[in-house]
Amino acid sequence: MSLFVSYLKQIDFFGAPLVQQIDKEQSIYKSILGGVMTLLICSASLSYAIWVIYLWQINQFSPKISSSVYVSDFKLLDINYDVIKICYYKYEENLIDPFEAKVLLPLIIYTENYTFTETTLLDISNKTTYYGNRFIIPQMKLGFTNINDQLITTSEMYIQIVKCTPEYLKDGEECATEEISNQFFNQAQNIIIMQVQYKQLNSKDGSIQSSVQEFFVQIEKPNCYSLNTFLQSSFYEVKDSFLFGYPKYFEFVNGALIQPQTNSVQYCQQAYGDETYASLYVVMKGNQIKTIFEYPNAGDLLANIGSIVSILFMLRHLIVIFNSHFLNEKIVHDLITYYYPQFPQIKIYKNWKRDIVKVVLHNQQLDLNEYLRFYQNIKQKIEQKLTFVNMVYEISRIYILIRADKLQNEIKKCHAVGLKLDHLKLSSVVIDPFSKSSCTSREIEEQTLNDEDIGILSLQERQIQSKVQIPDEEADLINFYDINKVKF
């Protein structure tokens, strides 16, 4: 059990070292300069930390962004919105919109495994364009198949702009007359606009943004224009958790590659079976760009704050140097005071360059050069006295002096000597161990150790004795104490 307890003590890394007090008030020397610099450094560090957190809160830190080519299965692709819109470019109010006038019809054909499905007429939506006419919005249907570890598009869509025929119209609807049709084709410009709406993430705050790109197709009687549109997508991985959490994933259409082609109306009619003036082929590319947004987390913020705080705390080394200097000066000054009690009463006057110009003691000016020589000499001796080796040496010399007056056996008896606690006992009967001794009770009392012996050589006792006048019982004799007595 004792071995286990000993092991527990050994692995304790919360151990507290013994810190020796410099004086009664402090164990670590601290100065006003150090306090001011500590206040400034801590205030600056706290202010910077608050500023960094504020910038992070308002998304002012740019994320780490990395991009790479990525093969997607398009499971997360968001196409549940109006990706493609078609309208007539009605830049003047008197122009004939071929879709509303039933001059041309927008048809859509989907493919399933490269086979055309039934042709369907696209309805005109209620959403108006900038020019006042209305959009045609096809429903996106795209399919993909993985064959031999390769993602292949198997479902595509064709949007055809054909001459109006009654078979595609609803009951009660009629195609435009020949006159209106000729009037339409005789207009200066007949342009069909295909709008592709993209989505992307804003790197600043991770919000979803939209943008629109327009492609133009010219409508002419002798020609059939094809616009092969290869939609591009982006895969986003967003890491925005502050400490723990999983990334978020998004997939959007964010671009298109266009391959225009001009054919004859006869060619398109032979291919699609109707008198076609424009064919819009829409397909999704298999490859995409994967973008990773890694926003600053708690570790990044702490590293950011810590780097600046570390620079600020480099000033700490300068303050430590100053405090070490001041501590050394204080200890030297105090030790000089122990040997020269009048030393604190010396008044020193300095000029603006911090040079000593006058020294006064008890209202009497001292010789400046003599004082400087004295101070340098005594300071050098005190600094030497403070070294650890010197203190051990002086203790060894004290033993030599004691040994010169006392025998070893008598010195060894000191290990059995100490202050007794007999005065704390409740018993009223006191047995005098020196009842058979020839010493008087007063002599025994004077030689008995008590509480005053603990601090009789302390600085506190020195301060007390400087205020108390001890009567000299042998006034006629001049001894060591009389010769060296100093008035405080």
SEDRENZA-632698 format. One record per atom (N, C-alpha, C): residue in three letters; x, y, z. Coordinates in steps of 0.1 Angstrom, whole numbers, plus 5000, padded with zeros to 4 digits. Atoms other than C-alpha are relative to their C-alpha. Example, Ala and Ser with C-alpha at 12.3 -4.5 7.8 and 13.67 -1.06 7.14 Angstrom:
# SEDRENZA-632698
ALA500949885000ALA512349555078ALA500950125000SER499149895000SER513749895071SER499250115008
# end
This chain:
# SEDRENZA-632698
MET500849885000MET500050005000MET500950135000SER499149884999SER502850245009SER500750024987LEU499349995013LEU504550164976LEU499050064990PHE500949945009PHE501350254957PHE499850155003VAL500149864997VAL500950574976VAL501250084996SER498749945005SER504650654968SER499950024985TYR500149985014TYR503950594932TYR499050114995LEU500949895003LEU500950824932LEU500650135002LYS499349884998LYS503051094946LYS501050034989GLN499049985011GLN505651044919GLN499450054987ILE500749965013ILE503151084890ILE499250135001ASP500849874998ASP501551394905ASP500850114993PHE499449895007PHE502351674880PHE499450145005PHE500549874994PHE500551934902PHE500850045012GLY499249974988GLY503351944927GLY500350155001ALA499749864998ALA503952274943ALA501450025006PRO498749984994PRO507552394949PRO500050105012LEU499949914989LEU508652574980LEU500550144995VAL499549865005VAL508852954972VAL500450085012GLN499549924989GLN511053144996GLN499650144999GLN500449865000GLN509753485006GLN501250094999ILE498949905000ILE511953774997ILE499950085013ASP500249934987ASP510553965026ASP498649965005LYS501350034994LYS507353965047LYS498950024991GLU501149965008GLU505254105019GLU499949924987GLN500050065013GLN506253914987GLN501049894999SER499050105003SER507853604974SER500550014986ILE499549965014ILE508253734938ILE500050154999TYR499949865001TYR509554074933TYR499250064989LYS500949945010LYS507054294915LYS500250155001SER499749865001SER507354654904SER498850074994ILE501049925006ILE505054934893ILE500150004985LEU499850015015LEU506554924858LEU499549874995GLY500550135004GLY505854554856GLY498550005001GLY501450004999GLY502254614868GLY499450084988VAL500549925011VAL501754884841VAL500149924987MET499850085012MET503154664814MET499149884999THR501050115000THR501054374825THR498650044997LEU501349955003LEU497954584824LEU499950034985LEU500149975014LEU498754704789LEU500049884991ILE500050125009ILE499654364775ILE498749925001CYS501250074999CYS496654194790CYS498850074994SER501149925007SER494354474778SER500149994985ALA499850015015ALA495854464743ALA499649854996SER500350145003SER495554074743SER498549985000LEU501450024999LEU491954084754LEU499350074989SER500649925010SER491054354730SER500149934986TYR499750075013TYR492654164701TYR499149874999ALA500850125000ALA490853844711ALA498550034997ILE501449965002ILE487454024712ILE499950044985TRP500149955014TRP488254184678TRP500049884990VAL500050125009VAL489153844662VAL498749925001ILE501350074999ILE485953684676ILE498950084993TYR501049925007TYR483953974662TYR500149984985LEU499850025014LEU485553944628LEU499549864995TRP500550145004TRP484853564628TRP498550005000GLN501450004999GLN481253634639GLN499350064987ILE500649935012ILE480653864609ILE500649954987ASN499450075012ASN482453624585ASN501050094992GLN499049935006GLN485353844578GLN501349924997PHE498950085002PHE487853564578PHE499849914988SER500150085012SER488353404544SER500349855003PRO499850144997PRO488053024544PRO501249954991LYS499050075008LYS490752784531LYS499249934989ILE500850055011ILE489552694496ILE500949914991SER499350095009SER490752394476SER499149944990SER500850055011SER489452274442SER500749884993SER499550115007SER489851954423SER498949944991VAL500950065009VAL488251764394VAL499449885007TYR500750104992TYR485651524408TYR498949944991VAL501050075007VAL483451254393VAL498849975009SER501150004991SER480051284408SER498949904995ASP501150085004ASP477051054408ASP498750095000PHE501149915001PHE474751364410PHE498949975009LYS501150034991LYS472751234439LYS499650125007LEU500449884993LEU472851574456LEU499750114991LEU500249895010LEU472451774424LEU498650075002ASP501349934997ASP469752044431ASP499650064986ILE500649945012ILE467652094399ILE498550025002ASN501449984997ASN464352144417ASN499750155000TYR500349865002TYR464152504404TYR500050034985ASP500149975015ASP463852684371ASP501450024995VAL498750005005VAL467252584358VAL500150074986ILE500049945013ILE466352674322ILE498750074997LYS501249925004LYS463952944309LYS500250044986ILE499949965014ILE463153024273ILE498950114998CYS500949895003CYS461553334260CYS500450074986TYR499749925012TYR461353554229TYR500650135004TYR499349884997TYR463653854228TYR499150124994LYS500949905004LYS460854114226LYS500550145004TYR499449874996TYR462954434227TYR499250124996GLU500949905003GLU460154634212GLU498649955002GLU501450044996GLU456454634222GLU499249954988ASN500950045012ASN455054594186ASN500549884994LEU499550125006LEU457154284179LEU499049895004ILE500850124998ILE455253954176ILE500749895007ASP499550114993ASP455953694202ASP499549874994PRO500450125008PRO455953364182PRO499349905008PHE500650114991PHE454953154212PHE498650045004GLU501349954997GLU452053374223GLU499050014988ALA500849995013ALA450853424187ALA499849874993LYS500150135006LYS451153054180LYS500649994986VAL499350025013VAL453553104151VAL501049885001LEU499150124997LEU456052864167LEU499649945013LEU500350084988LEU455652594193LEU501349955006PRO498950064993PRO458152494220PRO499649855003LEU500250144997LEU458352114221LEU501149945008ILE498950064993ILE460351894245ILE499949854999ILE499950145002ILE461551544240ILE501149955010TYR499050064990TYR463251334268TYR500549874994THR499550135005THR465451034260THR500249915013GLU499850104990GLU465550724281GLU500949894994ASN499050105006ASN468650504274ASN500150034985TYR499849955014TYR469150704242TYR498849984991THR501250015008THR465650644230THR499050115003PHE500949884999PHE463250934223PHE498749965006THR501350024994THR460150954244THR499050084992GLU501149925007GLU456851114234GLU500350155000THR499849855001THR457051474222THR498850075007THR501049934992THR455251714245THR500150154998LEU500149865001LEU454152074241LEU500350075013LEU499749924987LEU455652324267LEU499050115001ASP500949894998ASP453152554282ASP500750135004ILE499549874996ILE453752924287ILE499750035014SER500249984985SER454253004324SER499450145002ASN500549874996ASN452953294343ASN501150105004LYS498849924997LYS456453434350LYS500350094988THR499849915011THR457053744329THR501550034999THR498649965002THR460353854314THR500250155002TYR499749854999TYR462054194316TYR499350084989TYR500649935012TYR460454274282TYR498550005001GLY501550004998GLY456854204294GLY499449874995ASN500650125004ASN456253874277ASN500349895010ARG499950104989ARG456253534295ARG501049894996PHE499050115002PHE458753254300PHE499449874997ILE500450145002ILE458552894289ILE501149935009ILE499150074990ILE460052674317ILE499849854999PRO500150145001PRO460752314309PRO500449935013GLN499650074989GLN461052054336GLN501349924998MET498750065002MET464551924341MET499949855003LYS499950144998LYS464951544337LYS501349954994LEU498750055005LEU468451404335LEU500349875008GLY499750134994GLY469551054342GLY501449954997PHE498650045001PHE472950884347PHE500149855003THR499850144998THR474150524346THR501549985001ASN498650034998ASN477450384359ASN500349874992ILE499650125008ILE478950144333ILE501549995000ASN498550024999ASN482349994339ASN500750115007ASP499449904992ASP483050244366ASP500150144993GLN500149875007GLN482250534342GLN498650055000LEU501349945000LEU479350764347LEU499650054987ILE500449975013ILE477450794315ILE498650065000THR501349945001THR474451024307THR499149914992THR500950085007THR471550814297THR498650074998SER501349935002SER468651064300SER500450144997GLU499749865004GLU468851394281GLU498750064996MET501349935004MET466351654269MET500350094988TYR499949925013TYR465751824235TYR498850105001ILE501049895001ILE463852154233ILE500050044985GLN500149975014GLN462652214197GLN499050124998ILE500849895004ILE461252534183ILE499549974985VAL500550055013VAL458952414154VAL498950094996LYS501149935006LYS456352564131LYS498749945006CYS501350044993CYS452852554147CYS499249904991THR500950095007THR450752254137THR498949975010PRO501150014991PRO447252194151PRO500049875009GLU500050124993GLU448051844163GLU500650015015TYR499449984987TYR450051984193TYR499250095009LEU500849904993LEU447452244203LEU498849935008LYS501150054992LYS444752204229LYS498750044993ASP501349975006ASP441052224221ASP499750155001GLY500449855000GLY439952574211GLY501250094996GLU498849925003GLU443552684202GLU500249984985GLU499750005014GLU444552774166GLU501450054998CYS498749955004CYS447852834149CYS499850144994ALA500149875005ALA448653184137ALA499849994985THR500349995014THR447453284102THR501350014992GLU498849995008GLU449853284073GLU500550155000GLU499749865000GLU449753664073GLU500950045013ILE499249974988ILE450953684110ILE501349935000SER498850075000SER453453414104SER501150074991ASN499149935009ASN454953604074ASN500550135007GLN499649884994GLN454853924094GLN501149985011PHE499050034990PHE456853754122PHE501449984993PHE498750035006PHE459553624099PHE500650124992ASN499549885007ASN459853964082ASN500550105010GLN499549914990GLN460754124115GLN501550014999ALA498649975002ALA464254274117ALA500949895007GLN499350104993GLN465454034144GLN499149915008ASN500850104993ASN463953714157ASN500949925008ILE499050074991ILE465953584187ILE499249935011ILE500550084988ILE465053314212ILE501150005010ILE499049994989ILE466753354245ILE499849875009MET500050114990MET467653054267MET500850055012GLN499349964987GLN468453154303GLN500349875008VAL499650114991VAL470452914325VAL500350065013GLN499849954986GLN470252984362GLN500949925007TYR499050074993TYR473252894382TYR499950035015LYS499949974986LYS473752854419LYS501549975005GLN498750024994GLN476952874439GLN500150055014LEU499949964986LEU478152924474LEU500950135001ASN499249884997ASN479453264487ASN501049965010SER498950054992SER482853184501SER500150095013LYS499949914989LYS482453474526LYS499249945012ASP500850054989ASP479553324546ASP499349874997GLY500650135003GLY478553004529GLY498650014995SER501449995005SER475253144516SER499949964986ILE500350045014ILE473653024484ILE499750134991GLN500349885009GLN473753284455GLN499649944987SER500550035013SER472153274421SER500550104990SER499649925012SER473253404387SER499449944988VAL500750045013VAL471853394352VAL500950024988GLN499349985012GLN473553344319GLN499149984988GLU500950015011GLU471753394286GLU500749964987PHE499550055013PHE472353224252PHE498950044990PHE500949955010PHE470853354220PHE500049914988VAL500250095012VAL469453154190VAL499250084990GLN500649935010GLN468553324158GLN498949924992ILE501150075008ILE465253224140ILE499950054986GLU500149965014GLU465353234102GLU499349884993LYS500850105007LYS463153054077LYS500949894993PRO499350105007PRO465852874057PRO500949915009ASN499050074992ASN468052764087ASN499449945012CYS500450064988CYS467752544117CYS501350015009TYR498949984991TYR470052644146TYR500049905011SER499950104989SER471252384171SER500950065011LEU499249954989LEU472552484205LEU500249885010ASN499750124991ASN474152184223ASN500650065013THR499749944987THR474252284260THR500549895009PHE499450104991PHE476552084283PHE500150075014LEU500049944986LEU475652184319LEU501249955008GLN498950034991GLN478452194344GLN499550025014SER500449994986SER478052144381SER501250015009SER499049994989SER480052204413SER499549935012PHE500350074987PHE480251994444PHE500750075011TYR499549924989TYR480752184476TYR500049925013GLU499950064986GLU482052054509GLU500350115009VAL499849894991VAL481652304537VAL500349965014LYS499650044986LYS483452264570LYS499950135008ASP500249874993ASP482052544592ASP499749975015SER500350024986SER481752374626SER501050075008PHE499149934992PHE483252574654PHE501049915008LEU499150094993LEU484652284673LEU499949854995PHE500350145005PHE483051944664PHE498950014990GLY501250005010GLY480651854636GLY500549944987TYR499750065013TYR480351704602TYR499950114989PRO500149905011PRO480851894569PRO498649994993LYS501350005007LYS477851994548LYS500449994985TYR499850035014TYR477551894511TYR498950074992PHE500949945010PHE475952084482PHE500549974986GLU499750035014GLU475752024445GLU499150094991PHE500849905008PHE474652294420PHE500550004986VAL499649975014VAL474552364383VAL500650145000ASN499349874999ASN477052654379ASN500750044988GLY499449965012GLY478052674343GLY499549914988ALA500450075012ALA477552554307ALA501050024989LEU499249995012LEU479552474277LEU499050004988ILE500949995011ILE477852574244ILE500749964987GLN499550045013GLN478352404210GLN499050044990PRO501049955010PRO476452604183PRO500249934987GLN499950065013GLN475652454150GLN498850054991THR501049955009THR473752574119THR499749894989ASN500450105010ASN471752324097ASN498950064992SER501249965008SER469052354071SER498749955007VAL501350044994VAL465352334081VAL499749864995GLN500350145006GLN465152024058GLN500749895008TYR499350094992TYR467851854078TYR499449975014CYS500650024986CYS466151914112CYS498749934998GLN501350065002GLN462751814098GLN500249854997GLN499850145002GLN464251484086GLN500449935013ALA499550064988ALA465851434120ALA498949995011TYR501049994989TYR462951534143TYR498649984995GLY501350035005GLY459951494120GLY499150134999ASP500749875000ASP458751864123ASP500850104993GLU499349895006GLU459552184105GLU500750085012THR499349954988THR462152284131THR501050124996TYR499149895002TYR463952624133TYR501150015010ALA499050004990ALA465852574165ALA499949875008SER500050124991SER466952274186SER501050035011LEU499249984988LEU468252304221LEU500249875007TYR499750124994TYR470052004233TYR500650025014VAL499549984987VAL470651984271VAL500449875006VAL499450124993VAL472851734289VAL500950045011MET499249974988MET474851714321MET501449934998LYS498650055000LYS478651664321LYS500249915012GLY499750094989GLY479951374342GLY501050055010ASN499049944991ASN482951554356ASN499650135005GLN500349874994GLN482651844379GLN501250055009ILE498949944991ILE484752074402ILE499549985014LYS500350014986LYS484751984438LYS500850115008THR499449884992THR485452284461THR499749975015ILE500150024985ILE486152254498ILE500250145006PHE499949884992PHE485452554520PHE500249965015GLU499750044986GLU487152514554GLU500150135007TYR500149874992TYR486152804577TYR500849995013PRO499250014988PRO488252894607PRO499149945012ASN500750064988ASN487352684638ASN500650065012ALA499549964988ALA488152724674ALA501550005001GLY498550015000GLY491752604670GLY500650114992ASP499549895008ASP492352854642ASP500050135006LEU500249874993LEU490953144662LEU501050015011LEU499150004989LEU493053044692LEU501550024995ALA498749985006ALA496153014670ALA500350144996ASN499949865005ASN495453354655ASN500350095012ILE499849914988ILE495053514689ILE501349975007GLY498850044993GLY497953314704GLY501250064994SER498849955007SER500453434678SER500250145004ILE499949854997ILE499753804685ILE500350015015VAL499749994985VAL499653744723VAL501449965003SER498650044998SER502953564721SER501050114997ILE499149895003ILE504553864704ILE499950115011LEU500249904990LEU503054094730LEU500749965013PHE499450054988PHE504353874758PHE501549994999MET498649995001MET507853904744MET500550125008LEU499749894991LEU507854234763LEU500349965014ARG499950054987ARG507654024794ARG501549985004HIS498650034997HIS511353934791HIS500750135004LEU499449874996LEU512254304792LEU499750045014ILE500449974987ILE510254354823ILE500649915010VAL499350094991VAL511754044839VAL501550055002ILE498649954999ILE515254194832ILE500050135009PHE500149894991PHE514154524848PHE499849965014ASN500350044986ASN512654354878ASN501149935007SER498850074994SER515754134883SER501050115004HIS499149894996HIS517854454883HIS499550075013PHE500549924988PHE515554634908PHE500049915012LEU500050094989LEU515354324930LEU501449995006ASN498650014996ASN519154294931ASN500450135008GLU499749884993GLU519354664940GLU499450015014LYS500750004988LYS516754624967LYS500749925011ILE499350094990ILE518554334984ILE501350055004VAL498849944996VAL521854504982VAL499850115009HIS500349894991HIS520354814997HIS499649955014ASP500450054987ASP518754615025ASP501149945008LEU498850064993LEU521954425033LEU500950115005ILE499249894996ILE523854745034ILE499450075013THR500749944988THR521254875059THR500249925012TYR499750084989TYR521854575081TYR501350035007TYR498749974995TYR525454675085TYR500250155003TYR500049864997TYR524955045083TYR498650055002PRO501449964997PRO521655135100PRO499750144995GLN500349865004GLN522055505090GLN499950014985PHE500049995015PHE522255425053PHE498750054994PRO501349955006PRO518455475046PRO499850155002GLN500249864997GLN518855825061GLN500850094990ILE499349935010ILE521155925033ILE499150054989LYS500849945011LYS519556165008LYS500950024988ILE499250005013ILE520856134972ILE499350094990TYR500649915010TYR520256414946TYR500649974987LYS499550045014LYS520556334909LYS499550114990ASN500449915010ASN520356544878ASN499149934990TRP500950065010TRP518256484847TRP500649884993LYS499450125006LYS520856234834LYS500249895010ARG500050104990ARG520456034866ARG501449985006ASP498750004993ASP523956124878ASP499950065014ILE500049954986ILE524556174915ILE500850135001VAL499349874999VAL525356534922VAL500250055014LYS499849964986LYS524956564960LYS499549895009VAL500450104991VAL524756334990VAL500050075014VAL500249934987VAL523356455024VAL499749905011LEU500450094989LEU523256275058LEU499950095013HIS500349924989HIS521656445088HIS500350154998ASN499949865004ASN521556775070ASN501550054997GLN498649975002GLN525356755064GLN500449944986GLN499650055014GLN526656725028GLN501349925002LEU498850094999LEU529056435024LEU500950024987ASP499149995011ASP532056415002ASP499549914989LEU500650085011LEU530656294968LEU500949894995ASN499150105005ASN533756114956ASN500249895010GLU499850104990GLU534255944989GLU498849915002TYR501250084999TYR530655834990TYR499949904989LEU500150095011LEU530855684955LEU501049895001ARG499050114997ARG534055494964ARG499549915010PHE500550084989PHE532455374996PHE498849914995TYR501150085005TYR529255264978TYR500449894991GLN499650115009GLN530955074950GLN500849895008ASN499350104993ASN533254904975ASN499149915008ILE500950084991ILE530454794999ILE499049924991LYS500950075009LYS528154704970LYS500749874994GLN499250115005GLN530854474956GLN500149895010LYS499950104990LYS531254304989LYS498749935003ILE501350054998ILE527554264994ILE499649904989GLU500350095011GLU527054114960GLU500849865001GLN499250124998GLN529853864967GLN499449925012LYS500550064988LYS528253795001LYS498749924997LEU501250065004LEU524953704984LEU500149874992THR499950125008THR526353424963THR499849875009PHE500350124993PHE525353074974PHE501249945006VAL498750064995VAL528952944977VAL500550085012ASN499549914989ASN529853244999ASN499249975013MET500850024989MET526853185022MET500349875007VAL499750134994VAL527752815027VAL501450015007TYR498749984994TYR531352925033TYR499950075014GLU500149934987GLU530353175060GLU499449915011ILE500650094990ILE528152915077ILE501149905006SER499050094995SER531152675078SER501050075009ARG499149924992ARG533352955093ARG499450025014ILE500749984987ILE530653015120ILE500249875009TYR499850124992TYR530952645130TYR501549995005ILE498650004996ILE534752675131ILE500250095013LEU499949914989LEU534452965155LEU499349945013ILE500750074989ILE531952775177ILE500949885005ARG499250124996ARG534152465176ARG501350045007ALA498849954993ALA537152675188ALA499750025015ASP500449974986ASP535152745220ASP499349885007LYS500850114995LYS533152425224LYS500649874995LEU499650135004LEU533952055224LEU498949944991GLN500950065009GLN532351825199GLN498849945007ASN501150064993ASN530351635225ASN499050105005GLU500949894996GLU528951965238GLU499150054988ILE500749955012ILE528052075203ILE498949904996LYS501050105004LYS526251745196LYS498850005009LYS501149994991LYS524051805226LYS498950104994CYS500949915005CYS522352085206CYS498849934992HIS501050075008HIS520451825185HIS498849955009ALA501050044990ALA518551725217ALA499350125007VAL500549884994VAL517652085226VAL498950064992GLY501149935006GLY514352255218GLY499150065010LEU501049934992LEU511452455231LEU499049895005LYS501050104994LYS509152255255LYS498650065000LEU501449965000LEU505352265255LEU499449975014ASP500650034986ASP504952195293ASP499050105004HIS500949904995HIS503252525298HIS498649994994LEU501350025005LEU500352405277LEU499249895007LYS500750114993LYS499452105300LYS499050055009LEU501149964990LEU496252115321LEU500449975014SER499650044987SER497951965351SER500550125008SER499649894991SER498352215380SER501349975008VAL498850044993VAL501252015395VAL501250014991VAL498849995009VAL504552115380VAL501249945007ILE498850064994ILE507551895387ILE501250064995ASP498849935003ASP510752075387ASP501249904997PRO498950105003PRO513451855369PRO501350055006PHE498749954995PHE516152085384PHE499950025015SER500249984986SER515052055420SER501349965008LYS498850044993LYS518351885429LYS501250084995SER498949925005SER520452135409SER500450115009SER499449894992SER522652395424SER499650144995CYS500349875007CYS521352665400CYS498750055007THR501249934995THR518852915413THR498950004990SER501150005009SER515452945399SER500150104989ARG499849905010ARG516353265382ARG500949964989GLU499050055010GLU519353115365GLU499449904991ILE500750105009ILE517252825353ILE499050074991GLU501049925008GLU514553065340GLU500750074988GLU499349935010GLU517153265321GLU500649914989GLN499450095009GLN518652955305GLN499049914993THR501050085007THR515352795295THR499550074988LEU500549945013LEU514352845259LEU498550025000ASN501449975001ASN511053015252ASN499750064986ASP500549955013ASP509053175223ASP500950114995GLU499249885005GLU511253485222GLU501349964993ASP498850055006ASP514253275212ASP499849984985ILE500250035014ILE512653195179ILE500350124991GLY499849885008GLY512753555166GLY501050105005ILE499149914993ILE515453705187ILE501050064991LEU499149955010LEU517753745157LEU499450054987SER500749975012SER515053835132SER500050154997LEU500149865004LEU514554165113LEU498950075008GLN501049944992GLN511354215132GLN500550045014GLU499449974987GLU513254205165GLU500950124999ARG499249885002ARG515654455151ARG499250135000GLN500949895000GLN512854695144GLN499550045014ILE500649974986ILE511454655179ILE501150065009GLN498949954991GLN514854705196GLN500550144996SER499649865004SER515455025176SER499250105007LYS500949904993LYS512555185195LYS500049985015VAL499950034985VAL513355035230VAL501350045005GLN498849974993GLN515955175253GLN500349895011ILE499650114990ILE517654875271ILE500950065011PRO499249954989PRO519054985305PRO501349925001ASP498750064999ASP522754925308ASP500449985014GLU499750034986GLU523454745341GLU501550035004GLU498549974998GLU527254805337GLU500450124993ALA499749875007ALA527355165327ALA501450055000ASP498649954999ASP530855215339ASP501049924990LEU499250085009LEU532154945315LEU499750034985ILE500349985014ILE532555005278ILE500349874993ASN499850135006ASN532054695258ASN499850014985PHE500250015015PHE531554585221PHE498750074996TYR501349945004TYR527954695220TYR500050155002ASP500049854998ASP528655045234ASP500950064989ILE499149945010ILE531455105209ILE499350014987ASN500650015013ASN529355005179ASN498550034999LYS501449965000LYS525955135189LYS499750114991VAL500349905010VAL524255335162VAL498650065003LYS501349944998LYS521455585166LYS499249994987PHE500950015012PHE518555515141PHE499450134997
# end
